[in-house]
Amino acid sequence: MTIPDGFRETTAAIVARFVQTVVVVDDEAFSSFIESDDGQTRMVRAPLVAPGGAAQSDASASEPTTATPPAQEQPAIPISSARDEMPQPHQSQPQEGGRDEARGAQLETALEAATEPADSKDLAEDLDGRRLMALFAEQGLVCSVLQPSSREDHLAIQSATVAAARRADVVILDWVLHKDSGERALSLIQKILEADSGRRMRLIIVYTGTPDTQNIAKRILRTFESHSLRKDGNYALQAQSLRIVVLQKPGTLTRRSSNAVMLDALPSRVLEEFAKISAGLISNVALESIAQIRNNTHAILARLHPNLDAPYLAHRLLLPNPEDATSFAVEIVGDEIMSMLHAFDVGRVSDVGAINSWLGDDDQRLKSGAATLMIENRDHALAALTAGFSSWKRDGLDEDKRRTLERDIHKNATKVFADDKRAPDLEREFAFRSAMIERYRSEQPPPRLGLGTIVYDAKEDECLACIHPLCDSVRLSQATRFIFLLAREGSSPNIVVHEGTKWVRYRLSEKVVDLRQLSFDPENGHVRATVVGDQLVFTAGDGRQLIWRGQLKFAFAQRLVQRFASALSRVGFDEFEWLRRHSRDA
């Protein structure tokens, strides 16, 4: 799907606020080129020192030096000044010209030792690392440049790159590292993706002097076939949260492809590519939120200052179960962040104006469900989204037809904007995101059993939702019976659970007959799951194992309990059927 230009520009502006860090790995990042007397271009491989001094080796140059140099050693001479210092044939020489000529010869010898002939590939792969850092800084981005030495262990380079990439928003890699054919770059990409584990958004730019960038993209596609990458043009590959783009350095002396990017334009191109991976209404809200959190981190820290430790400790001191104080501290931080997000109105990036840009100038965003709801074009869609379908005044749509459509609109609404095959899974995923709490780390503490915990009873082949009150799920000192409600899989769900690779729909029963009670022995005042293989399991007092399936958000769980309580409190009695039916129709 082509992203409308207006919406891409909107996303790019958000991305510019979000992206902060870039890591570049290039073995030619700080190379220097000079022209020798015979007109040959040479590349500087080692620092040039004045005669009588000592040049560092590659190995020692990679480590910081703290020792004070001996008095007789001379400081390193920049390449540019070395050439300037050499006596020129047309210059008049002083009497001690012999001494100057000797020094010039020594400089020439040192220069020859510090350089080697540069071929066309060296020139093509050249990258001005210092200028690149300055260009990113002008955009408000921090750019770190790693220049791996040919003598460094490749595993050490991998480790440093992965560690830096973990904190970076964007990674830029050279394709040819120490005259290989892309093997090291592929290895670095592999290690970065392994560390990501598919749980983060990742943009990788391959910035190379190799002219055949199209074949590089094909090779990356073959190597990472398991990541479900698809081609986006000739030079870009994309999965749901991963984008790899091959760009060409401007120094290439042979044919230049259409994706050649000048160094000055690289920061802007990076932001454009990031926008392609994140251009969406919900994703833009997420990006804007995190951007504001990043930009206002220190304001939040200033409000939650160390002097608040005393009342926090007093709160802990007064609690019957002091461990509850840790959750309270997290809630305070979370509420502070939420207040900040509302203050900056981050939701505006998904308002009607943003939706107008998202729809574009034509009807390409509309799918088959649009015709079902009599939405014939993007203007109809925008009007319905602005006013709400029930208030949308559509010519030719009378009230009887409107009521018929409204009755089943929830079955077709997503299909207005998504393909029929994808719509069901997208609806279920969004339902999950809106109602369930995500576990972001597999190694985080096992979940507690309490209100809203969803479990699977393998013995009875039942899915159960815990409706035990939170206040009765803590500070436990003896075996406690927890209350559960049966959840049946079906087409009219009120909860969606992620099981393996599937989104499974369940409906929580509202019948007393579907209540279940199971006793559990607490530990440290709570009932916690334990890790059994690759599953989280609550073990009941009778040995029954309940497999953890998810945790409902508190407000959502509370509403389901309220519905059950309302059904439980219904008054049943005999009445005149004619009167009962009329009262129901009112």
DOLUM-115522 format. One record per residue: residue in one letter; x, y, z of N, C-alpha, C, O in turn. Coordinates in pm, whole numbers, plus 50000, padded with zeros to 5 digits. Each point is the difference from the previous one (the first is absolute). Layout:
% DOLUM-115522
AXYZXYZXYZXYZ...
***
This chain:
% DOLUM-115522
M500844988050000499165012050000500885012550000500855001650087T498935007149815500745012549991499515009750107498805002050015I502135003950058499645009550104499785013649936500885004849929P497975001750093499775013349943501095009850042500484999550113D499915009349795501105009350026499745008650124500915002150081G497875002949933499705008750114500174992850132500515005850096F499074981549909500134992550125501454996250026500434999550115R500324998049779501434997150018500725012150056500884998650085E498775013449869500615012250053499645002050146500845004150080T497904993049955499595000950140500814990650086500495003750107T499664983949845500774990050074501465004050010500624998150105A499935007349788501425004150001500255010750106501055000050065A497995009149953500165010350103500004993950139500755004350088I498424985549933499974993050129501294992250020500575000050109V499884993349785501244992350007501175009050035500884996050077A499155016149869501085009550029500045003450148501075002850055R497764997150011499975002550145500374987650079500495000950113F499284987549826500234987450072501454995249993500614997050102V499945002449777501344994249981501045008950068500015012249982Q500874981550095501035007550071501414994749977500965007650004T499174979349972501334994049996500214991749875499114992649956V502075008749987500394992749880501394994150024500885006850053V499314980649909501304993550009500474996349859499264993849924V501955010250044500594997349869501214990950019500855002550086V499224986849834501164991050002500625000249860499394995649903D501845009650088500645001549869501515000350021500515008450075D500204982449859501454999450019500735011449931501195002050023E498115005649892500625011549932499455013250054500085010349933A499374989350188499295011850052500915012150019499565011349985F501694986350048500895011350027501264999349914501075004850039S498804989349844501144999149909500315013849941499115008349982S502164993949988500425012549936500724996549870500704989949992F499135018449909500644997949870500885012049968499615011550022I501574985849926500915010649958500534996649861499904988549956E500645021349979500554997849866501525001350010500515010150046S500204979449909501465000250007500585008349886499265004649912D502054997350089500655008449899499814994649859499985007649903D499894979150086499844994249867498544999649956499674993649899G499445013350177498605000849963499164988250047498814999249969Q501794991750106499264988250047499225003450126500515006650091T498234988749915499195001850120500324989050099499954988249968R500395015950154500374990450103499055001450119499515011050029M500244977850039499125000050116500834998750127500904991650008V498785016850091500744999950126499514988250084498824998950030R502114992450006499674988350080500515001250144499554992550087A501375016749940500575001350134500275014650027500115007849905P500004996350222500275014050029501405004149956500954992350014L499165019549933501295005149954500645008050113499355008850057V501884988249976500695007250106501215007249942500534996349895A499895013950176501165007649957501254991550011500044990750081P500975012249842501254992550011500505000150143499975010250068G500504978249977500484998850136498924995450094500294996050113G498415004449842498914995350085499744985449974500744993449928A498195001650132499624985949986498544999249965499155006150066A500554986349832498604998049960499434988250075500674990050022Q498055011550016499344989050067499664989149899499725002849884S500324985050163499534989049917498494999650001499375006750082D500044985549828498554998649996499474995050133498955004350047A501804986450015499514994150124499975010150112499025000950074S502085006949939500035009650110499125011949974499555006450095A500184996849779499185011549967498564997850041499255009650021S500364977849991498614997250035499765001350149498854999350045E502235002650035499845001150144500435014050044500945005749945P498364999950156500375013350048501364999650068500324990650072T500465019649905501335001050059500015011050105499575011249973T500914985450146500025009950107501425004450038500185010050069A500814982449886501375003550036500455012649930499585002749887T501275005350181500535012349941501154996549907500914992850042P499115012149835501074996349906501325006050045500025010750062P501084982549909501325005650034500205013549934499425003149897A501455004950167500185013749954500545000549858499715009449925Q501114980150036500605000849867499024996449890500285002849883E498564990950151499064996249896499215012049952499635008850079Q500114991549793499285011149941498544996149982499704988249982P499385021450024498584996849979499734996049855500755003449909A498144989350073499624995949864499685012149915499425009750048I500974989749825499775011149909498844996549908500034989549936P498945019050057498904997249908500514998749858501005006349963I498324985549956500434997749862500055013149922500945002449924S498045005950097499965012549923501215008850030500595005749908S499784995450221501135008650034501314993549961500995007049978A499044979850014501234993249959500395004149860501165003049972R497854997149938500285004249863500405014749994500895003949925D498425004250159500315014349997501415002750050500655009549957E499824981950136501295002550062501184996149910501125004450021M498594987149879501094995749912500475011749914499175007349944P502134994550043500505011049917499634998049855500144989049946Q499385021449991499594999349860501155004849911500775008850039P499354985549843501155003449911500075014849967501095005449987H497785001349999500035013949956500245009650116500205012049976Q499794983150150500195008950114501495002650020500834991149982S499515021450057501405003050034500324993950135499205001050093Q501954992649918500354993050122501015008350081500885006349942P498994993750189501005006550084501304992249998500094989249941Q500945016550124501314993549998499944986050057500674990849952E498495007750153499924986750056499014991549921499304991450054G500675011349811499074992549914500294985250002499084991949985G502175004350033500314985850005499244993050110499534988749986R500345018650128499274994150112498534998549964499374990050034D500065020549896498594999349961499774988749900499004993050007E501975005549899499844989349902500034986450068499264991049962A501605007650139500084987350072498694997250073499514988750002R499945022050059498734998050071498894996649901499144991750030G500885014749852499004996849899500094985649955498994993349980A502245001850004500194986049959499494990650108499394989749971Q500875014050155499544991650110498464999750003499394989550022L500005022349954498545000549997499454991449886498994993150016E501685007549870499554992149885500084985150032499114992349963T501975003750105500154985950037498904995850097499414989349987A500345019550111498954996850098498644999149933499184991550033L500605017449871498725000149930499824987349918498914994549995E502175001049940499934987749922499684988050089499244991149961A501365008850160499794988750091498574999850055499474989450034A499935022349975498665000950061498884998349901498835000050038T501504998749833498964999349898500224988149909501044993550003E497965004049916500094989749898499225004749879499105008250014P501224986749868499275004349880498504997250015499614989350048A499575020249911498544998550008499464996549862500285006949902D498944982550092499394996549872498595005849993499575007050093S499724990349800498665005749980499024995250107499105007450040K501094980150007499114995050104500205007450131499045002950071D502235000349961500275007750122499305013549994499395004350098L500685002249788499385013249985498494998950009499345008750057A500104980649885498544998250002499494997550140498915004550036E501884988250045499564996450134500295010850104499634998650117D501025012049842500375010650094498775006150067498985002249934L501115000450195498925006450075500615010250095500884996750080D498665015649910500505010650089499214999250130498955006350014G501574986050082499294997650125499755012750080498925001750057R502085007249947499845012350079498915008849941499205005850073R500784995349797498965008149936498624993850019499025007050023L500924979649969498724993350018499455002450140498805002550016M502054997050084499555002850137499475014250011499005002450068A501685007049866499575014050004498655001749929499155007750045L500664985249843498755001049926498824994650082498935006150002F501284982850066498944994850086499755009350118498865001750043A502205004350009499855009350113499135011949961499235005150082E500904999549793499175011149952498524996450002499155008950011Q500544978149979498614995350006499574996850143498884995550024G502035006850073499694997150139500224985450037499474995350101L501294997449818500244985850023501434997650045500925006949956V499264983450132501334996150045500464988249917499344989649998C501775012049932500524989649911501344995050054500935007850019S499164979350004501254993650040500554992349882499264992749933V502025008850041500634993349887501054990350053500925003950071L498924983349893500964989650037500824996549876499454996749895Q501885004150120500894996549890500824987850041501055001350063P498464986649902500724987950042501354998949931500115002149879S500904994750198501344998249944500124986249939499344990650044S501505008249855500204987049935500614990050095499914987949978R500735017050127500664990950094499104996350118500364991650082E498475014549926499094996850109499314986649975499734996349887D500004996750223499264987649993498575002749954499345009050051H500194983149852498665002549946498934998050107498985007049999L501224983750092499024997850108499915012350090498925003550048A502215003049974499995012250082499255011249928499285007850063I500894992949803499285010049922498504997350008499205009250018Q500424978049968498584996350011499435004150134498925005950007S501804991050099499525003050134499785015050019498975004250054A502005003849901499885014550015498855005549915499265008850044T500594985949835498945004849910498624996650054499115008449999V500714979350049498704995850054499665008150124498855004050019A502154998450066499765007950121499575014249965499085005550060A501595000449841499635013649958498655000149931499205009150021A500534980749896498744999449927498824998450094498895004649970R501324989050143498914998050097499455013450048498815001050030R502035009249977499585013250045499675009449885499465010950023A500864985249855499875009149887498654998649931499414989249998D500115021949946498764999849922500274995349857499144993849938V502065009250010500354996549862501424994549999500875005050071V499364984749847501344994549980500375001549852499224996349912I501975009150063500525001549863501274991749988500945001950078L499104988949826501144991149983500615001849861499295001949901D502024997350095500674998949871499874985549954499994990950084W499905006749786499884986349950501364993149992500144988350035V500855019149919501344994449987500825004450121500325011850015L500024978750069500835002850118501324992749985500054987749999H501035019849990501344994749981500074990949877500534988950003K498925016649888500104994049867499354986249990500394992149914D498625004850173499274987549982498865002349901499955010549935S499154980250053498905001249903498655000450069499014994849948G500945011250168498745001450072499794989950111498995000550070E501974990249948499814989650102499925005950140499164995950080R501715013849951499975005950134498725008150021499434999750109A500135007549790498765007850012498814990850024499165003050085L500764985949842498914990450020500044994250141498974998150064S502244999149983500154994750135499525010150105499364996350098L500975016549881499565010350094498485001349999499385001250105I500024998649776498545000849991499374988250073499035001650073Q501544986549906499474987950065500035001450151499014996950067K502105007749988500135001350145499075010750055499444998450109I500385012549817499095010650044498574994850006499285002450097L500304990349798498644994749996499794989350106498914999150057E502114992949970499884990150107499815006750135499204995550082A501545015449942499855007350126498635006650010499435001150109D500035003449776498675006450000498904989950029498995003550061S501194984149897499014989250020498635003649943498984994950048G500995013749850498735003649940499085008150088498815001049972R501735005050135499165007150097500215015149996499645006950095R500954998249798500205014449991499975004449855500184991949908M499595020950071500085005849867501475002349967500755005250083R499654991049796501415000949965500165004949857499404994549907L501415016050076500405004849867501504998249986500785005050080I499614987749815501434998049968500255005649861499334996249903I501635012850087500405005749872501354994149962500965001050077V499134992949805501304995849946500455011249907499415002249894Y501655004850145500505011549924501354996049941500994999250072T499044998449800501144993449940500495007049874499255007049932G502034991050040500565004849875499924989849889500355002849885T499184985150149499824989649898498885004049906498895002850047P501344997549823498985005249908498784991049982498915005049973D501254981950042498904990849971499124998250125499944989250058T499395021549980499204999850123498784991049988499504994950100Q500005003249779498824991649981500324985550037499184993250062N502005002149900500384986450036500284998650149499784989350058I500705021550004500194999750145498654997850069499904992050092A499075015349863498674998450058499494985749982499394994350090K500864999949793499574986249974500724990250093499404990450049R501885012149975500774991150086499505000850145499904989850069I499795022349975499445001650135498664992950010499704993650101L499495007649795498684993550000500144984850012499274993750075R501685000549850500214985550008500524995950137499594989750054T501325018350002500624996450128498995000350114500064991650090F499025018049906499065001750111498584996649958499045006950035E500854982549889498714995549949499034996850113498795001949986S501734993350128499144996150111499355011950069499094998250082H501355014049887499445011850065498805005749923499525010950032S500004981849869498805003949923500185013649933499055007749989L502174995149967500255012549929499374999449861499964989549936R499575021950020499475001249864500665012049933500415009550067K499694989949801500645010949927499115012349997498794999049978D501825012650044499325012849983500825007949900500845008250038G498924989449836500855005649897501244991449982500024988550044N501015017049893501214992349970501035000250112500904991750001Y498995017750092501085002050096499554999350146500815002350089A497944994649936499494999750137499274986950026499354994549912L500775000750212499334987950047499265003450129500525007450083Q498294987349932499235003750118499164988350051499424992549922A500555006150209499054991450071499145009350083500055012249982Q499164982350111499075008550075500715010950079499575011550000S501524985050069500705009950083501495000749966500795004750082L499594990749800501405000049958500105005649858499234996249912R501715012650068500265005349865501515000649979500735005350084I499724989249804501415000349962500095006749863499354995649905V501445015050086500105007849877501465000649957500895002450081V499354995449790501355000849945500145013149924499305002449902L501615006150143500265012949937501445000549953500884993350055Q499365014749842501325000549939500725012950039499425010850000K501854987750034500835011750031500265007949872500054994349891P500115018750123500215008349880501374998749938500215004549888G500734989350184501374999449949500234989249898501114998749949T497854993550018500174989249904500455005649864499375009149946L501704985650001500565005349876499414993349877500105005249889T499294983250131499364993349887498555004549992499675010950048R499474981049892498615004249982499335002750133500234992950098R498935017149906499325004150122498524996949986499375003949901S500054989150197498604995949995499105011250050500465010250052S498254987749930499025010350037499895001850150499405009750045N501174981350032499925001350145501285005650060500244998650120A500605007849798501195006750051499585012250083499155007849958V501464993750160499635010750091501255007550042500944994150053M499085018949922501125008350044500055000250152498984998550067L502215003549987500174999850144499125010550067499414997350105D500505014749837499195010750059498534996150009499285004850087A500284986449822498584996349996499714987550082498834996350015L502194997250038499794987350069499125001350126499104991850017P501105018250071499125000950117498525001249964499164993550062S500525014849839498605001449960499474987049941498854996350025R501984996749897499574987449940499744989450109499074992049988V501755008150115499804990750112498635002150063499294990450029L500345022349994498705003050060498864995949906498974995150045E501225006849826498984995949902499804984950004498864995349995E502224997350013499894985450003499354995350129499254990350000F501055016450110499374996350127498495002549994499224992350055A500395018449878498585003149987499264989149922498824997650024K501874995849883499354989549921499704987750083499074992549969I501685005450135499794988350084498975002750109499494990750063S500215022049960499175003550116498775008249964499335005050089A500374996549783498905008849958498644993650029499524991849922G499885011950189498694995150038499415009150106500745007150068L497974992849948499365008850098500384996050142500445008550079I499404978849955500344995550135501505000550023500455004350106S500334991349795501455000450016500515014350014500975002550071N498385007149863500395014050015499715005250140500775007850055V498114987750003499715003850139501084994350092500455006850092A499954980749881501054993850081501325007549985500675002850099L499715000649776501245007449977499975013750066500975004050064E497925003149920499895013350060500054999250152500605008550065S498774981349990500024998350146501424997750051500445006450095I500264984449839501364996950045500925012049976500915002650079A498865004749811500805012049973499825010250112500975006150046Q497804995849998499755009650107500574995150133500495007950081I499434978949942500624994650122501505002349998500595004050100R500044993649784501445002349989500345014750021500955003250072N498295005649867500305014350008499715005850137500555010350038N498584983050038499605005450131500414990850115499485001250111T501444989849861500474990750104500505007550122499674996450114H501125013949863500615007050114498985008450076500175002750119A498775001549812498925007150070499274990550094499645003850111I500154983949845499374989950086500914996750118499544999050113L501754999449860500954997050108500055011450101500174997650120A499695014849831500035011450093498824999850095500115004550114R498754990449839498814999450086500044988250097499515000850112L501094988249842500104988150086501424999650058500804991449967H499485018250121501355002250051500284991350123499064994650059P502205004149981500384991450113499385003950133499884991650089N499715021049927499405004050128498674993250027499515000250113L499894993749783498744992750019500214986250060499044992850026D502225003649997500274986950061499374998850137499484989550036A500575021350042499504999450138498514996550005499634990750072P499495016449855498584996050004499764986249938499094992950042Y501735003349858499844986549944500324989550106499274990150014L501805011950060500354990550106498965000050110499724989650060A499705022149968498925000750099498794991849953499384992950077H500315008449794498914992249941500274985050016499114992450038R502115003449932500364985950014499914995550145499564988950030L500875019850060500004996850143498584997550052499794991850090L499235015349852498624999350048499214988649938498934996450050L501584997749840499244989749931500044986750074501044996150054P497824996749949499994986450058500934990749923500654991350058N499405010649808500914992249916500965009749932499675005449894P501504997050164500925010249949500384998249853500315009949934E499684977950014500394997749861499085007149902500385002549886D498385000850157499075006949911500505014149964499535006049903A501414999050174500515013649975500715000949866499985010549936T500654978750020500735000649873499055002449884500315007849909S498534985550092499025002249894499465014350005499755006149896F500094999150223499505013750016501005009949940499605009849937A501704987750083501035008849943499954999849848500135010549936V499694977750007499904998949854498775007549949500075006649896E498814992450176498775007049959500205015150000499495007049912I501254998150186500255014450006500785004649877499665010149938V501384982250025500795003449881499134999149876500035008949915G499204980350073499144998349884498985011149987499765005049890D499644999150221499015010949998500655013249961499395008249931E501864993950112500715012449965500265000449849499845010449936I500554978250009500234999249855498705002349925499975007349900M498944986650147498715001749933499565014650004499475005149902S500745001650210499655014250010500785008349900499475009349939M501814987250045500845007349905499524997949856499975009349920L499644978450047499524997049865498725007749969499835005049889H499284995850208498775007749979500325015049988499355007149924A501644997550151500375014149995500495003849860499765011249954F500954979649980500515002849866499054995349890500345000649882D498494994750157498944996649905500524990849890499835002849881V500814986350159500604991149900498954993449911500314995849889G498455003350158498954993849921499645007749874499324994749912R501145017950079499655008249884500544994349870499475003049893V501564988750114500594994549877499134988949943500354994249897S498525002650168499064990449944498625006149984499014992749987D500905020750014498705006649992499505000349855500594993849912V498325013550064499385000249867500975005349895500004995249887G500825014750149500975005249905500994989349957500334998949882A500144993250215500924989249969499314989249917500604994349909I498135002950124499244990149924499815004649855500084992049907N499685020850076499865005649864501274997449919499934996249883S501245006050180501274997349931500174985149976500514995949895W499084995950201500134985549988499184994649883500444990949930L498375014950047499144995549890500585003449863499724993249902G501095017350092500585004049872498995007249912498935004050045D501434997749828499175007749907499084991449915499205005249923D500904981650091499144991249919499374989550090499965001550122D499544987749816499254989950075500804987350024499424989750034Q501915010849951500784987850009499994993950140500254988050014R499485019950089499974994750136498734992050029499974992250095L498995009549825498714993650027499984985749946500504997249891K498924993850188499934985949962498544995949979499115008449992S500684978549999498684994949962498915003650099498845001649961G501504999750166498995003250100499385013649982498925002750053A501755006149873499475013549979498674999549926499065007050037A500854984849859498764999049922498884994450085498845004149985T501484986650104498984994050088499345010650086498814999350029L501995010850014499485010750086499655012449918499805010850056M500124987749811499635010849910500965011950008499625011549980I501654985350048501065010049996500674998649864500754990549977E498975018849933500394998549861501345006349965500604996549899N499895012750184501265006649969500645005350127499424999150109R501765006549876500755004750118499295011450070500145001550121D499105006949805499265010850064498884994650089499755005250108H499584984249844499004993550085500664994550127499485001650111A501674991949870500704994250115500385010750101499824998250120L500715013149831500425010850089498795005950074500085002950119A498804998849809498805005450064499484990750109499625004450108A500384982549863499534990350098500944999250120499554998650114L501755002449861500974999650109499965012850083500314999750119T499315011349820499935012950072498775000650089500095003950117A498764992349828498745001250074499644987450077499195000650093G501394988049870499554987250052498954994449906499185007549947F500824979450033499124994349898498545002850030499235002849908S500384996550217498595001850035499525014249974498805002149981S502115007850017499625014049977500305004749859499715011449964W500874979949957500405003849864498755001649913499194990949988K500675020849952498865002949912500384996649857500635007949929R498994980350030500364994949868498785000849908498944994850033D501225011749852498915000749903499614985849956500874991949968G497845005450031499524986949957500024989550109499694988449974L500685015650147500044990550112498885003750097500185008650086D498664984749901498885003150087500204993650137500944992350020E498195010950073500174995650137499904984950015500744994150078D498354999549847499884985450010501284993249954500474990550064K500095014449824501254994349951501145002750097500864991350022R499165020750037501055003450096499954990650120501034994950044R497765002850010499884991350116500454985749967500634993350082T499055002249795500434986649958501534999249995500594990250045L500045020349901501465000149991500645001250138501004993450027E498425014950060500575002050132499974987350083500864997750085R498114993949889499874987750078501214990849979500434993150093D500105006849787501114991049968501285007449962500914994249941I499175018750092501165007849955501294994650060501055000649936H498894994250187501224995150064500584987949926501184996750017K498004996849901500484988549925500735004249872500734992049941N499095020450017500575004549872500885012350010500685003549903A499335003150213500715012950010501484998849968500545008249926T500144981650129501434998549973500264996849854501035003949945K498024989149991500164996349859499865011949907500244998849880V499385012750173500005012249918501445004049968500275005849895F500664991150198501375004949988501054988849994501185002849986A498404984650025500944988849995499404988849914498784998549992D502094993849945499554988949917499204990050084500244998550119D498824994949816499134990650070500784989250076499614996250110K501494999049831500764989350064500755004950123500154992650097R500335019849899500805005250110499165006150111500425000450115A498385004349851499175007350096499754992450129500165005850107P499444981349890499714993050126501184999650097499835002650119D501364994249829501174999550089500365013950052500415001450116L499445008949801500295013650045499035004350109500405006550096E498334990049890499005003250103500364993350132499935006150106R500454981249886500334992650122501265005450066500075001050123E500925002449795501215005750060499725013350068500505002650110F498705005949825499695012950061499194998150129500205007350097A498894982949903499244997050121500944995650112499825003850116F501174988149849500984995550099500795011850055500165001350121R500335007349789500815011550044499205009450090500555006050092S498174995249882499195009650076499564994650136499695007850089A500294978949927499434994450123501004992150084499764997950119M501344997649822500934991150071501325007150030500405009349930I500254986250176501315005350038501094991549934500004987850014E500915018749916501074993049928501144996650095500365008050087R500214980149895501254996550069501165003149905500164993449898Y500635016750136501065004549911501294992250016500865000349912R499284992650199501244992650024499664985950044499194998150091S501424992149845499774986250040500594997250137499554990950071E501485017049968500654997650129499425008650112500534999850111Q498405007749863499425008050106499344990850103499704988549968P500055016450154499444991550104498714993349955499185006349933P500624981050104498764993049962498785007650050500065006550104P498824992749824498815007750037499354994750128500164988350037R499105020650030499204996150116498604996149956499525004449895L499844987350184498624996349974499095010350066500155002950119G498915002549805499085010050055498965003949897499854993449897L499435017250132498935004549912500525002249857500955007549978G498394985849925500355001949861501024990349944500325000749882T500214990050201500954990249951499274989449917499024994150046I501465003549832499404990149911500884987550003501215000849979V498194987650047500754987550009499294989249919498825001049969Y501944988649999499454988349930500164987850089501114996550039D497774996949992499994987950081500104988149905499024996149937A502184998250052500224989049906499214987650039499564992549913K500255005450216499284988050045498555000249954499484989849954E499865021850058498605001149961499825005949860498885001349951D502255002249985499965006249866499095012350002499095001349919E501185007750176499195012150016500885012350010501094999550057C498435011549887500645013050021499235007150110498775000949995L501955004350104499385006250116500545014150020501175002849971A497965006050078500425013750035499805001950150498914997650052C502155006750016499905002050144499235012850029500315010649946I498654988450141499225011850039500135002650150499185006850060H501874987549999500245001950143500435014550026500885005049929P498545001950168500365014050026501505001550031500604991450064L499985019549888501435002350022500355000650147501034994750044C498115011950034500325001750142500004986750074500604998950107D498724990949837499994986850061501024990649937500034988150030S500825017449883501034991949932501395002950054500984994349952V499125014550147501305003850058499964998050151498944998350060R502245002049999500154998250144499374986850046499364999350105L500854990449816499424986950031500954992450093501225000149981S498224993350117500834992550095499634985250003500674992150068Q498285004049862499584986149998499364996849865499785008949918A499934978350061499374995849875498725008149976499185001750090T500685003249787498885008849966499314995049875500644995949903R498025004450100499224995949884499785012149909499425010050042F501044988949835499835010749901498794996949912499714988449972I499595022249986498794998649920500335002449853500705009649966F498804981749948500205001249856498664999149928499044994250050L500915011749831498854998649912500444993149872501095002649948L498084988650001500294992949876499965009749882499115008549991A501854990249919500035007849876499924990349884500854991249986R498145010449931499804990949887500485006549870499765011949976E500914980249942500435005049869498775001649911499144991249997G500795020049930498845002249915500115012449915501025006950001S497914995849926500005010949903499505013250058500015010249930S499554989850195499545012450064500865002650124499524998750112P501745004849867500955000650112499895012950081499535010349952N500924988850175500255012250076501435000450052500385009550069I500424980249900501455000350024500694992849885499434990849940V501805013250029500814993449898501344996550063500655008550062V499774979049922501234995050060500964995749891499604994249899H501685008850122501024996049903500574986550042500684999050103E499044990749819500464986550031500924995349888499544996849890G501755002750138500984996449897500055010649893500425011350024T499144985149855499985009549888498575004249966499795006749899K499244989450182498605002649969499385009950098500385000650117W498675007149833499185008550084498674992650020499244998249906V500494997750218498834991750028498955008350074500305006950097R498464992349853498895007750057499254991750104499664988549977Y500105017750139499244993650107498895009350048500105012249991R498854981650059498945007850064499874995250143499794988150026L500355021350066499914996850142498544997750038499145008449972S500594980450090498634996550037499495009450109500775005550079E497924996349925499365008050105499064991350084499115005250068K501104981549926499124990850070500694994450125501194997049998V498045001850109500544994850126500484985749983500984995950063V498354996449852500374986149980501404998749943500614989350010D499915021449930501344999749940501085005550092501125002549957L498544999350170501015003950099500874988150036499524988750007R501765013850016500924989750045500765005450121500295011950009Q500024979150086500805003850116501154990250014499804987850001L501405017650011501194991750017500855005950112500165012250010S500384979150074500815004550114501485000349962500494991349928F500225018950122501425001649974500725003350130499475006850086D501764988249925500845003150116500885012049966500764999549903P499165011250176500785012149969501474998750039500374991350079E500435017349865501415001250037500335014750010499825007549904N500654996750213500285014150026498775008749977500095011349951G498754983350087498775008049996499295000149867498945006249989H501604987149907499385000049868500014985949943500674991050052V498575007149840500084987849920500655003749868499425007349920R501794987750059500745003249878500134987749912500014988650048A500085013949821500264989249906501454995550012500855007550046T499424980449912501364994949992500294996449854499084997349922V502185002650043500404996849864500114984949986500794993650071V498445000749839500054985749971500264998649850499105002149918G502124994350047500364999749858499975014149945500695008850050D498514993549847499865013349942498665006250036499545009349932Q499824985750175498685005050040500035005150143500844996150081L498215012849948499785005050137498794992750056498944999949938V501224994150179498974991050051499675003450145500905001950082F497804999049947499515000950138499594985850043499224993549930T501295001850181499684986550046499025000950117500315005850104A498504988249879498965000350103500334990050111500894991649985G498395009550124500254991250114499794985449968500634991450062D498495005549843499764986049961500964995249893499844989049946G501195019250022501004996249901499645004049858500814998249909R498005007150072499605004149865500865011849954500265009250076Q500164990249799500845010649945499205008849905499374995249906L500665017950123499325009849917501065008049925500845006750061I499124992749807501005006749916499595014549979498895002849955W502025006350076499745014349985499855003749853500834996349918R498085011150049499755004149863500045015149982500145004849887G499735002750221500035014549986499415006850122499514993650092Q500565019849906499505008050111499205011749946500525008349925L498204992450112499165011249959500415012750072500434999550116K499435011849818500185012850067498925001550106498904994749986F501435012550120499145000350118498595004849967499024993550038A500855017949891498675005549973499164990449917498804998750021F501854994549884499284990649915499534988150082498864995649987A502024999050098499624988750086498875004050094499074992250023Q501005019950032498985004750093498645001049930498974996950060R501035007349814498735001149928499384986249976498784998450011L502044991749956499484986549981499394994550129498974993349998V501685009550114499464995750129498685007150029499064993950051Q500885019049916498775007650023498844994349918498874999250049R501414996749828498964993949917499514986950061498814997150000F502124995050052499614987550065499155002950123498994993450024A501425016650054499245003550120498615005149965499034997150070S500865010649820498705004949956499094988549959498814999950033A501754990449895499204988449960499584992050122498904994350004L501975005250096499714992550122498885006550081499264993250071S500615020249916499015007350081498675001949930499125007050051R500694986949833498735001349930498864994150082500164989950069V498705016649921498814995450073499144991849904499625004949893G500084982750144499174991549916498664997150066499954995450114F498955007349814498674997050052499044998649883500295004449889D498564989650135498994998249896499255013049978499625006850096E500174996849777499265011949967499244997949870500244990249929F498845018950040499214999349878500955001149882500675010249984E499404979349931500964999349891499845011549903500995005249948W497754998750027499745011449910500705012450053500625007349922L499294995350208500625011750062501524998949999500705009949978R499834978050046501454998150004500635002949865501055006449992R498304988849900500575002149867499955014649957500925004949936H497985002050100499925014149966501045008150077500585009349944S499654987350181500995007450079501414997649948500875008750010R499354979249932501314997049944500275007849872501145003649971D497794998949951500155007049871500175015050016500375006849904A499374998550212500025014550020501425005449988500215012150014
***
